[in-house]
Amino acid sequence: MNPQVTLDINNSLKLIKDDGIILVDDVVLNKKFKFRQGNQDSYKTLINLQNLNITKNFFISKRLDAKKEKFIGIIFLNYWLTGLKLNHQYNKI
């Protein structure tokens, strides 16, 4: 993985307030999809943070067409840290 992606996301987590939101652009969910300026590094980092119960991640498509190759990650500190009452059924928008 690209260490700069991981460092940028971790630094963002340190800078936001408890009820803050981090947006991550060009998140690639499908490892088969490759484009000139991106890969799955941000997705892998976000999933690792969620698996460690540090964040709660949501992904919305950047495109209206059927390809849906790149997403925007909407990242919250884990709901039990912030007191947010997130509904798990809306994990992917």
Buried (B, 14 or more C-beta within 10 A) or exposed (E): EBEEBBEBBEEBBEEBEEEEEBEBEBBBBEEEBEEEEBBBBBBBBBBBBBEEEBBBBBBEBBEEEEEBBBBBBBBBBBBEBBEEEBEEEEEEE
